[in-house]
Amino acid sequence: MAVLILGTATAGYLYYRHLNNNIRSSGRSGGESGVKKAEPNAMGQTPLNILLIGSDSRNTAENVKLGGSKDSVGDKPRADVQMLLHISADRKSSSLVSIPRDTIVKIPECKDEDTGQSYAETVNKPINESLQRGGPGCTLTTWENLTGVYIDHWVMIDFAGVVAMADAIGGVEVCVKTGVWDRPTRMVSGGSGLKLPEGTTKVTGEDALKWLRTRHAFGNDQNRAKAQHMYMNSMLRTLKKQNAWSDAGRLMNLAETATKALQVSDEIGTVKKLYDLSMQLKNVPINRITMTTIPTAEWSQDKNRLVPIEKSADQMWQMLRDDVAFDKNGKPKAKASASATPAGPPAAAPGTLDVTVVNGTGLGQAPRDGRASEVAGMLNGKGFDLAKASRTAEPRKQTVVHYAQEDGDQGKADAASVAKALGLPTAAVKADPKAGGLTLVVGADWRDGTVYEAPKAAEAGELPEGADDLNAADEGKCMDVYSVYRWDGKS
């Protein structure tokens, strides 16, 4: 919403320059994921993906006061809130996915742009530590490795920024089914301090931050993410009802607050660039915005940590990669055909096609050794005598056959013949302006076997159990409160 606010504000040059000077930015990525931007649709449009990060930094006096932890002063902040915002290629729907902060993932090799320090790849670490290992760019690269989704930008906010934005908006309505007091107990220390009566309350400033940070009273990190989604949905509805876009004085105040509150990736590091971005975001209807959390389970090595439920998480990542709407108002995608036979010129004889096979099975896990040679051998056995394995690697989620864009319809036909020989779907054939010829990248979806099993095509609104999806238009949601933290409104 801060980006939308900035994009709508109009001001004189001096004020524009002042706002630009408020904005802090740094590099988009902290490492190499090998994930490429999605192919454009028939209208030349591509989806837009923005990583939203909430930092737990205590490195200012204000953040120490709000965060309540002097022991963390001087430490590198962690990314305690992480959400991927996906805007569809046609800009008609939006999906948001959260990952709980203690979810165990692989954090790739990263370099901190500010210090120049490099960090080796590490496994079995909670995802919130990615921010400490190369800044927000490393968190972005971690997400790309995990999801196979190309992320265009990141936006980060700290405790003080959340408080300032909540006050500038004028408060956000939240709801609990019973009174809540998130306080230390005999069994569990800490707590956000959130204290609200049963029903709906408009929270501002520190109370807004307490709502977003509450975990114990809402049961766990999964439910904390749900409460954060309720807050964001309510904020969207609030600004729509206020018609904030047409009040110049109010917009200037919001823009001033937002530029001070946010840190962004370099590509959107000016008011003009944020304006251009906002023009793509502001018209998504409220009832086409869906917020979710990946389903997780307790980690076998530590019950206080989580791991993604792989099948469910992969289904959600596939929907983002295929630009399938999370809400039921979206139209289902046509299922991929089993054949890759295109219209146009016939393919050249298999024995004349020079096909390079690349091992891309290493996305989010160790690569499957020798996989490129195995698949090249399969092609040799099907008459593609010139197919050979490359020694390079290109980690990616899905198997693809690239052809050089300048080869046009002939290149497409040749690539399709390779795909058909292996049982790959038509969607696996893609033009690539950087391809020097036919290149088959064997993705993480085909690590073993001689027969490719295409994943079931996702359909709009078909989310896995446990995704806790919330539509932004739904005003009737209230949070459950864990019994220990229920408050009668009196004591």
SETORTI-67580 format. One line per 5 residues: number of its first residue (from 1); their letters; for each residue x, y, z of C-alpha. Coordinates in nm, 2 decimals. Example, Ala and Ser with C-alpha at 12.3 -4.5 7.8 and 13.67 -1.06 7.14 Angstrom:
SETORTI-67580
1	as	1.23/-0.45/0.78  1.37/-0.11/0.71
END
This chain:
SETORTI-67580
1	mavli	0.00/0.00/0.00  0.29/0.23/0.06  0.40/0.18/-0.30  0.04/0.26/-0.42  0.04/0.58/-0.21
6	lgtat	0.37/0.70/-0.35  0.25/0.63/-0.70  -0.06/0.84/-0.67  0.11/1.14/-0.51  0.18/1.44/-0.73
11	agyly	0.41/1.72/-0.61  0.64/1.99/-0.72  1.00/1.92/-0.81  1.15/2.02/-0.48  0.91/1.80/-0.29
16	yrhln	0.97/1.52/-0.54  1.35/1.55/-0.48  1.29/1.55/-0.11  1.09/1.23/-0.13  1.36/1.07/-0.35
21	nnirs	1.62/1.16/-0.08  1.41/0.97/0.18  1.43/0.64/-0.01  1.69/0.39/0.08  1.78/0.12/-0.17
26	sgrsg	2.03/-0.16/-0.25  2.09/-0.45/-0.49  1.80/-0.67/-0.61  1.97/-1.01/-0.54  2.25/-1.14/-0.32
31	gesgv	2.34/-1.44/-0.53  2.27/-1.65/-0.83  1.96/-1.87/-0.84  1.94/-1.95/-1.21  1.57/-1.87/-1.21
36	kkaep	1.46/-1.67/-1.52  1.18/-1.43/-1.57  0.85/-1.58/-1.69  0.77/-1.58/-2.07  0.54/-1.30/-2.17
41	namgq	0.17/-1.38/-2.26  0.01/-1.31/-2.59  -0.02/-0.94/-2.51  0.35/-0.92/-2.42  0.28/-0.89/-2.04
46	tplni	0.47/-1.07/-1.77  0.37/-1.14/-1.41  0.52/-0.91/-1.14  0.66/-1.06/-0.82  0.76/-0.85/-0.52
51	lligs	0.91/-0.98/-0.20  0.79/-0.81/0.12  1.02/-0.83/0.41  0.96/-0.73/0.78  1.29/-0.67/0.96
56	dsrnt	1.34/-0.72/1.33  1.62/-0.47/1.35  1.69/-0.32/1.69  1.97/-0.10/1.56  1.80/0.24/1.63
61	aenvk	1.67/0.37/1.97  1.32/0.37/1.83  1.34/0.01/1.72  1.49/-0.10/2.05  1.20/0.06/2.23
66	lggsk	0.94/-0.11/2.00  1.12/-0.44/1.98  1.18/-0.48/2.35  1.52/-0.65/2.32  1.83/-0.46/2.40
71	dsvgd	2.04/-0.78/2.37  1.99/-0.77/1.99  2.14/-0.42/1.95  2.42/-0.44/1.70  2.32/-0.77/1.56
76	kprad	2.23/-0.81/1.20  1.85/-0.81/1.16  1.65/-1.11/1.07  1.36/-1.13/0.82  1.08/-1.22/1.06
81	vqmll	0.81/-1.15/0.81  0.84/-1.27/0.45  0.56/-1.25/0.19  0.57/-1.29/-0.19  0.33/-1.07/-0.37
86	hisad	0.24/-1.19/-0.72  0.05/-0.96/-0.96  -0.09/-1.15/-1.26  0.04/-1.07/-1.61  -0.30/-0.91/-1.70
91	rksss	-0.30/-0.72/-1.37  -0.64/-0.85/-1.29  -0.56/-1.06/-0.98  -0.31/-1.07/-0.70  -0.18/-1.35/-0.48
96	lvsip	0.03/-1.33/-0.17  0.21/-1.62/0.00  0.38/-1.61/0.35  0.64/-1.84/0.48  0.66/-1.86/0.87
101	rdtiv	1.00/-1.72/1.00  1.12/-2.05/1.15  1.07/-2.26/0.84  1.38/-2.46/0.76  1.53/-2.41/0.41
106	kipec	1.86/-2.40/0.22  2.01/-2.06/0.21  2.23/-2.02/-0.10  2.57/-1.86/-0.13  2.53/-1.49/-0.10
111	kdedt	2.73/-1.17/-0.09  2.65/-0.87/0.12  2.65/-0.56/-0.11  2.71/-0.32/0.18  3.01/-0.50/0.34
116	gqsya	3.14/-0.71/0.05  3.13/-1.01/0.28  3.05/-1.35/0.12  2.85/-1.63/0.29  2.87/-1.99/0.19
121	etvnk	2.56/-2.20/0.12  2.40/-2.34/0.43  2.13/-2.60/0.49  1.88/-2.66/0.77  1.86/-2.29/0.87
126	pines	1.54/-2.10/0.94  1.45/-1.87/0.65  1.46/-1.56/0.86  1.84/-1.59/0.89  1.87/-1.52/0.52
131	lqrgg	1.86/-1.15/0.59  2.17/-1.18/0.81  2.37/-1.36/0.53  2.37/-1.09/0.26  2.08/-0.85/0.33
136	pgctl	1.74/-0.85/0.16  1.90/-0.96/-0.17  2.00/-1.29/-0.01  1.64/-1.33/0.11  1.52/-1.28/-0.24
141	ttwen	1.77/-1.54/-0.38  1.66/-1.78/-0.11  1.30/-1.75/-0.22  1.39/-1.79/-0.59  1.58/-2.11/-0.51
146	ltgvy	1.29/-2.24/-0.30  1.01/-2.15/-0.54  1.15/-2.14/-0.89  0.97/-1.80/-0.92  1.16/-1.50/-1.06
151	idhwv	1.12/-1.21/-0.82  1.14/-0.86/-0.97  1.18/-0.64/-0.66  1.19/-0.64/-0.28  1.05/-0.40/-0.02
156	midfa	1.16/-0.40/0.34  1.01/-0.23/0.65  1.12/-0.23/1.02  0.93/-0.19/1.35  0.93/0.19/1.34
161	gvvam	0.82/0.19/0.98  0.52/-0.02/1.06  0.42/0.21/1.35  0.46/0.52/1.13  0.26/0.38/0.85
166	adaig	-0.03/0.26/1.08  -0.05/0.61/1.22  -0.04/0.78/0.88  -0.32/0.56/0.75  -0.53/0.65/1.06
171	gvevc	-0.56/0.31/1.20  -0.67/-0.04/1.08  -0.96/-0.25/1.21  -0.88/-0.59/1.35  -1.10/-0.85/1.52
176	vktgv	-1.06/-1.12/1.78  -1.32/-1.38/1.88  -1.25/-1.33/2.25  -1.05/-1.07/2.44  -0.67/-1.12/2.40
181	wdrpt	-0.37/-1.03/2.62  -0.04/-1.16/2.48  0.17/-1.15/2.79  0.44/-1.36/2.97  0.31/-1.67/3.14
186	rmvsg	0.45/-1.92/3.39  0.53/-2.16/3.11  0.63/-1.91/2.82  0.82/-1.59/2.85  0.79/-1.29/2.62
191	gsglk	0.48/-1.18/2.43  0.39/-0.88/2.22  0.18/-0.71/2.49  -0.12/-0.70/2.26  -0.43/-0.63/2.48
196	lpegt	-0.77/-0.60/2.30  -1.13/-0.66/2.39  -1.35/-0.91/2.21  -1.47/-0.80/1.87  -1.34/-0.53/1.63
201	tkvtg	-1.09/-0.26/1.74  -0.91/0.00/1.53  -0.54/-0.03/1.61  -0.28/0.24/1.55  0.09/0.29/1.61
206	edalk	0.24/0.04/1.86  -0.09/-0.15/1.89  -0.07/-0.22/1.52  0.29/-0.35/1.55  0.18/-0.57/1.85
211	wlrtr	-0.09/-0.72/1.64  0.15/-0.81/1.36  0.41/-0.95/1.61  0.17/-1.16/1.82  0.24/-1.53/1.80
216	hafgn	0.17/-1.70/2.14  -0.18/-1.57/2.18  -0.27/-1.68/1.82  -0.12/-2.03/1.87  0.18/-2.04/1.64
221	dqnra	0.37/-1.88/1.35  0.12/-2.01/1.09  -0.16/-1.83/1.27  0.06/-1.52/1.32  0.08/-1.50/0.94
226	kaqhm	-0.30/-1.53/0.91  -0.33/-1.24/1.15  -0.09/-1.03/0.94  -0.30/-1.11/0.63  -0.62/-1.00/0.81
231	ymnsm	-0.44/-0.67/0.90  -0.32/-0.61/0.54  -0.67/-0.69/0.39  -0.83/-0.45/0.64  -0.57/-0.18/0.55
236	lrtlk	-0.66/-0.22/0.18  -1.03/-0.19/0.25  -0.97/0.11/0.47  -0.78/0.31/0.21  -1.04/0.22/-0.05
241	kqnaw	-1.32/0.35/0.17  -1.13/0.66/0.26  -1.08/0.75/-0.10  -0.73/0.85/0.00  -0.61/0.88/-0.36
246	sdagr	-0.80/1.20/-0.42  -0.70/1.39/-0.10  -0.38/1.58/-0.19  -0.29/1.68/0.17  -0.34/1.33/0.30
251	lmnla	-0.15/1.18/0.01  0.16/1.41/0.08  0.16/1.29/0.45  0.13/0.93/0.35  0.40/0.97/0.08
256	etatk	0.64/1.14/0.33  0.58/0.86/0.58  0.62/0.58/0.33  0.94/0.70/0.17  1.10/0.72/0.52
261	alqvs	0.96/0.38/0.63  1.06/0.17/0.33  1.39/0.03/0.20  1.36/-0.10/-0.16  1.56/-0.28/-0.43
266	deigt	1.75/-0.05/-0.67  1.52/-0.09/-0.97  1.24/0.09/-0.78  1.46/0.32/-0.58  1.30/0.65/-0.70
271	vkkly	0.95/0.81/-0.67  0.92/0.79/-1.05  1.00/0.42/-1.06  0.76/0.35/-0.76  0.50/0.55/-0.95
276	dlsmq	0.54/0.34/-1.26  0.52/0.03/-1.05  0.20/0.15/-0.87  0.03/0.21/-1.20  0.04/-0.17/-1.25
281	lknvp	-0.08/-0.25/-0.90  -0.36/0.00/-0.81  -0.64/-0.13/-1.02  -0.65/-0.50/-0.90  -1.00/-0.54/-0.76
286	inrit	-1.02/-0.61/-0.38  -1.21/-0.94/-0.45  -0.93/-1.06/-0.67  -0.66/-1.04/-0.39  -0.59/-1.36/-0.20
291	mttip	-0.35/-1.40/0.09  -0.22/-1.74/0.19  0.05/-1.92/0.39  0.24/-2.23/0.28  0.13/-2.54/0.47
296	taews	0.40/-2.65/0.71  0.48/-2.93/0.97  0.71/-2.96/1.27  1.07/-3.03/1.18  1.17/-3.38/1.29
301	qdknr	1.50/-3.25/1.44  1.34/-2.96/1.64  0.97/-2.92/1.72  1.02/-2.54/1.74  1.11/-2.53/1.37
306	lvpie	0.89/-2.59/1.07  0.94/-2.75/0.73  0.72/-2.70/0.42  0.48/-2.97/0.33  0.65/-3.03/0.00
311	ksadq	0.36/-3.14/-0.21  0.13/-2.86/-0.10  0.40/-2.59/-0.12  0.50/-2.71/-0.47  0.14/-2.68/-0.58
316	mwqml	0.14/-2.32/-0.47  0.47/-2.24/-0.63  0.35/-2.40/-0.96  0.04/-2.18/-0.95  0.27/-1.87/-0.92
321	rddva	0.50/-1.99/-1.20  0.21/-2.06/-1.43  0.03/-1.73/-1.33  -0.28/-1.91/-1.21  -0.50/-1.70/-0.98
326	fdkng	-0.55/-1.81/-0.62  -0.90/-1.68/-0.61  -1.20/-1.87/-0.75  -1.30/-1.58/-0.97  -1.00/-1.65/-1.20
331	kpkak	-1.05/-1.86/-1.51  -0.89/-2.20/-1.51  -0.58/-2.25/-1.72  -0.61/-2.48/-2.02  -0.44/-2.80/-1.94
336	asasa	-0.11/-2.87/-2.13  -0.14/-3.11/-2.41  0.05/-3.44/-2.40  0.20/-3.37/-2.74  0.44/-3.09/-2.84
341	tpagp	0.35/-3.08/-3.21  0.34/-2.72/-3.33  0.18/-2.56/-3.64  0.43/-2.44/-3.89  0.72/-2.59/-4.08
346	paaap	0.82/-2.95/-4.02  1.10/-3.03/-3.78  1.44/-3.12/-3.92  1.55/-3.49/-3.91  1.64/-3.59/-3.55
351	gtldv	1.99/-3.70/-3.65  2.07/-3.35/-3.78  1.97/-3.16/-3.46  2.25/-3.05/-3.23  2.09/-3.06/-2.88
356	tvvng	2.28/-2.96/-2.57  2.14/-3.12/-2.25  2.19/-2.92/-1.92  2.15/-3.06/-1.57  1.91/-2.82/-1.39
361	tglgq	1.80/-3.06/-1.11  1.99/-2.87/-0.84  1.72/-2.61/-0.76  1.66/-2.61/-0.38  1.85/-2.93/-0.34
366	aprdg	2.17/-3.11/-0.45  2.18/-3.17/-0.82  2.13/-3.53/-0.95  2.47/-3.63/-1.07  2.49/-3.75/-1.42
371	rasev	2.14/-3.66/-1.51  2.23/-3.46/-1.82  2.43/-3.76/-1.96  2.13/-3.99/-1.89  1.88/-3.78/-2.07
376	agmln	2.13/-3.71/-2.36  2.16/-4.09/-2.39  1.78/-4.12/-2.41  1.78/-3.87/-2.70  2.06/-4.07/-2.87
381	gkgfd	1.84/-4.38/-2.85  1.56/-4.19/-3.02  1.77/-4.09/-3.32  1.90/-3.75/-3.19  2.26/-3.87/-3.25
386	lakas	2.41/-3.52/-3.19  2.26/-3.48/-2.85  2.53/-3.43/-2.58  2.55/-3.34/-2.21  2.69/-3.01/-2.10
391	rtaep	2.92/-2.97/-1.81  2.74/-2.65/-1.70  2.44/-2.64/-1.47  2.13/-2.42/-1.48  1.91/-2.49/-1.18
396	rkqtv	1.54/-2.46/-1.25  1.21/-2.60/-1.12  1.07/-2.72/-1.45  1.22/-2.90/-1.75  1.23/-2.68/-2.06
401	vhyaq	1.35/-2.70/-2.43  1.49/-2.36/-2.54  1.55/-2.26/-2.90  1.72/-1.94/-3.03  1.46/-1.67/-3.07
406	edgdq	1.60/-1.57/-3.41  1.54/-1.92/-3.54  1.17/-1.85/-3.53  0.91/-2.11/-3.64  1.18/-2.35/-3.75
411	gkada	1.36/-2.34/-3.42  1.02/-2.39/-3.24  0.94/-2.69/-3.46  1.28/-2.85/-3.39  1.25/-2.79/-3.02
416	asvak	0.90/-2.93/-3.02  1.03/-3.25/-3.18  1.28/-3.29/-2.89  1.00/-3.23/-2.64  0.77/-3.48/-2.81
421	alglp	1.04/-3.75/-2.82  1.07/-3.72/-2.44  0.70/-3.68/-2.37  0.73/-3.32/-2.26  0.43/-3.09/-2.29
426	taavk	0.40/-2.81/-2.54  0.45/-2.55/-2.26  0.80/-2.68/-2.22  0.91/-2.54/-2.55  1.02/-2.18/-2.51
431	adpka	1.22/-1.92/-2.72  1.53/-1.78/-2.55  1.71/-1.48/-2.69  2.03/-1.60/-2.52  2.01/-1.96/-2.65
436	ggltl	2.28/-2.04/-2.90  2.08/-2.34/-3.03  1.86/-2.62/-2.90  1.91/-2.66/-2.53  1.72/-2.91/-2.31
441	vvgad	1.74/-2.81/-1.94  1.64/-3.11/-1.72  1.47/-2.95/-1.42  1.41/-3.05/-1.06  1.07/-3.19/-1.17
446	wrdgt	1.25/-3.47/-1.36  1.53/-3.60/-1.14  1.48/-3.97/-1.22  1.34/-4.21/-1.47  1.30/-4.23/-1.84
451	vyeap	0.94/-4.11/-1.86  0.85/-3.75/-1.79  0.54/-3.72/-1.57  0.39/-3.38/-1.63  0.24/-3.21/-1.32
456	kaaea	-0.13/-3.17/-1.31  -0.22/-2.83/-1.45  -0.33/-2.60/-1.17  -0.67/-2.44/-1.18  -0.77/-2.10/-1.04
461	gelpe	-0.87/-2.12/-0.67  -0.75/-2.48/-0.62  -0.53/-2.42/-0.32  -0.40/-2.71/-0.09  -0.54/-2.78/0.25
466	gaddl	-0.37/-2.57/0.51  -0.30/-2.26/0.29  -0.53/-2.05/0.51  -0.65/-1.84/0.22  -0.82/-1.51/0.29
471	naade	-0.99/-1.29/0.03  -0.93/-0.92/0.08  -1.30/-0.84/0.03  -1.40/-1.06/0.33  -1.47/-0.84/0.63
476	gkcmd	-1.61/-1.11/0.85  -1.29/-1.27/0.98  -1.17/-1.27/1.34  -0.87/-1.44/1.50  -0.91/-1.73/1.74
481	vysvy	-0.72/-1.67/2.07  -0.54/-1.95/2.25  -0.71/-2.02/2.58  -0.41/-1.92/2.80  -0.41/-1.57/2.65
486	rwdgk	-0.79/-1.49/2.66  -0.88/-1.17/2.84  -1.21/-1.09/3.00  -1.17/-0.71/2.94  -1.15/-0.63/3.31
491	s	-0.83/-0.75/3.49
END
